Amino acid sequence: MPRLPHLDRAVVPEAKIVNYLLSFRHPGGRAKARFLETFGFRAQDWQVCAMP
């Protein structure tokens, strides 16, 4: 599978991670939040998701 071009320069803002990806309230993000929680990811520790 091809890698994303310029992956080393990718930036995901804190708001996108906390208010969507790790949010149990967001209609589109809650399933992702439940899935990621099983691996220990939490909104309080959003910086872990932001690291490449």
N, CA, C and O of each residue as an XYZ file, in Angstrom:
208
protein
N       0.849     -1.177      0.000
C       0.000      0.000      0.000
C       0.894      1.239      0.000
O       1.836      1.313      0.790
N       0.622      2.200     -0.858
C       1.443      3.411     -0.914
C       1.247      4.273      0.337
O       0.152      4.350      0.895
N       2.311      4.901      0.749
C       2.253      5.800      1.903
C       1.751      7.175      1.465
O       1.816      7.532      0.288
N       1.259      7.921      2.418
C       0.826      9.284      2.123
C       2.043     10.147      1.827
O       3.060     10.041      2.514
N       1.951     10.995      0.816
C       3.068     11.879      0.529
C       3.242     12.908      1.654
O       2.262     13.436      2.178
N       4.469     13.179      2.007
C       4.807     14.194      3.013
C       4.195     13.890      4.378
O       3.833     14.814      5.107
N       4.076     12.626      4.730
C       3.510     12.228      6.007
C       4.255     12.870      7.175
O       3.650     13.173      8.203
N       5.546     13.077      7.026
C       6.338     13.676      8.085
C       5.947     15.126      8.377
O       6.332     15.667      9.414
N       5.199     15.756      7.489
C       4.758     17.140      7.681
C       3.274     17.237      8.038
O       2.739     18.341      8.136
N       2.616     16.123      8.229
C       1.182     16.123      8.539
C       0.927     16.724      9.921
O       1.679     16.485     10.866
N      -0.135     17.500     10.017
C      -0.518     18.124     11.277
C      -2.012     17.890     11.485
O      -2.822     18.160     10.597
N      -2.366     17.389     12.658
C      -3.769     17.235     13.022
C      -3.985     18.104     14.255
O      -3.379     17.851     15.296
N      -4.836     19.121     14.159
C      -5.040     20.040     15.278
C      -5.658     19.356     16.496
O      -6.383     18.370     16.372
N      -5.359     19.895     17.660
C      -5.892     19.374     18.918
C      -7.412     19.264     18.870
O      -7.973     18.253     19.293
N      -8.076     20.286     18.362
C      -9.545     20.287     18.322
C     -10.083     19.106     17.520
O     -11.095     18.517     17.900
N      -9.438     18.756     16.440
C      -9.887     17.627     15.610
C      -9.774     16.310     16.383
O     -10.642     15.444     16.282
N      -8.707     16.176     17.144
C      -8.491     14.948     17.910
C      -9.461     14.872     19.088
O     -10.123     13.854     19.288
N      -9.543     15.949     19.865
C     -10.349     15.948     21.090
C     -11.847     16.023     20.803
O     -12.630     15.302     21.421
N     -12.251     16.883     19.877
C     -13.684     17.117     19.640
C     -14.303     16.180     18.612
O     -15.516     16.203     18.408
N     -13.486     15.357     17.962
C     -14.016     14.439     16.960
C     -13.515     13.014     17.194
O     -14.294     12.120     17.524
N     -12.240     12.818     17.024
C     -11.671     11.471     17.048
C     -11.833     10.770     18.400
O     -12.087      9.566     18.442
N     -11.689     11.504     19.496
C     -11.775     10.899     20.827
C     -13.020     11.345     21.587
O     -13.070     11.225     22.812
N     -14.023     11.857     20.879
C     -15.238     12.355     21.515
C     -16.355     11.313     21.473
O     -16.717     10.809     20.410
N     -16.886     11.005     22.642
C     -18.018     10.083     22.729
C     -19.332     10.786     22.414
O     -20.362     10.130     22.263
N     -19.307     12.115     22.315
C     -20.511     12.894     22.011
C     -20.700     13.158     20.525
O     -21.832     13.326     20.070
N     -19.628     13.198     19.770
C     -19.723     13.548     18.343
C     -20.354     12.387     17.570
O     -19.879     11.256     17.665
N     -21.417     12.653     16.809
C     -22.102     11.580     16.078
C     -21.182     10.802     15.139
O     -21.318      9.585     15.016
N     -20.262     11.477     14.484
C     -19.361     10.795     13.555
C     -18.111     10.247     14.214
O     -17.426      9.403     13.635
N     -17.803     10.711     15.408
C     -16.566     10.303     16.062
C     -16.738      9.296     17.178
O     -15.767      8.663     17.591
N     -17.958      9.135     17.676
C     -18.129      8.286     18.866
C     -17.714      6.835     18.641
O     -17.159      6.218     19.550
N     -17.959      6.281     17.481
C     -17.532      4.891     17.224
C     -16.007      4.807     17.190
O     -15.424      3.829     17.657
N     -15.374      5.822     16.642
C     -13.905      5.862     16.608
C     -13.364      5.978     18.023
O     -12.382      5.324     18.373
N     -14.007      6.814     18.840
C     -13.578      7.000     20.231
C     -13.690      5.692     21.009
O     -12.792      5.357     21.782
N     -14.771      4.954     20.817
C     -14.927      3.664     21.506
C     -13.839      2.684     21.068
O     -13.252      1.982     21.892
N     -13.581      2.648     19.771
C     -12.553      1.760     19.237
C     -11.181      2.128     19.800
O     -10.452      1.263     20.285
N     -10.835      3.403     19.733
C      -9.517      3.839     20.199
C      -9.358      3.678     21.706
O      -8.247      3.460     22.189
N     -10.459      3.783     22.456
C     -10.399      3.600     23.903
C      -9.955      2.182     24.259
O      -9.290      1.979     25.275
N     -10.315      1.208     23.437
C      -9.903     -0.177     23.722
C      -8.388     -0.344     23.666
O      -7.846     -1.315     24.196
N      -7.705      0.601     23.025
C      -6.247      0.572     22.946
C      -5.608      1.565     23.911
O      -4.395      1.774     23.878
N      -6.427      2.182     24.776
C      -5.914      3.072     25.798
C      -5.859      4.545     25.439
O      -5.356      5.342     26.231
N      -6.357      4.936     24.277
C      -6.345      6.342     23.882
C      -7.504      7.068     24.552
O      -8.635      6.583     24.550
N      -7.209      8.252     25.133
C      -8.225      9.049     25.812
C      -8.050     10.512     25.456
O      -6.953     10.952     25.111
N      -9.135     11.261     25.543
C      -9.088     12.690     25.204
C      -8.107     13.441     26.105
O      -7.472     14.396     25.657
N      -7.974     13.029     27.356
C      -7.053     13.693     28.273
C      -5.606     13.573     27.792
O      -4.777     14.433     28.090
N      -5.308     12.526     27.062
C      -3.960     12.281     26.567
C      -3.886     12.422     25.047
O      -3.234     11.626     24.372
N      -4.553     13.431     24.526
C      -4.688     13.616     23.081
C      -3.333     13.749     22.380
O      -3.218     13.425     21.198
N      -2.309     14.223     23.094
C      -0.998     14.437     22.474
C      -0.413     13.134     21.927
O       0.354     13.159     20.964
N      -0.757     12.023     22.517
C      -0.257     10.727     22.051
C      -0.742     10.467     20.625
O      -0.002      9.920     19.808
N      -1.976     10.854     20.326
C      -2.530     10.661     18.982
C      -1.918     11.631     17.989
O      -1.908     11.354     16.790
N      -1.417     12.739     18.448
C      -0.862     13.752     17.561
C       0.566     13.442     17.130
O       1.076     14.052     16.190
N       1.207     12.512     17.801
C       2.598     12.199     17.489
C       2.681     11.303     16.257
O       1.888     10.375     16.101
N       3.651     11.587     15.381
C       3.796     10.749     14.168
C       4.352      9.378     14.477
O       4.529      8.565     13.569
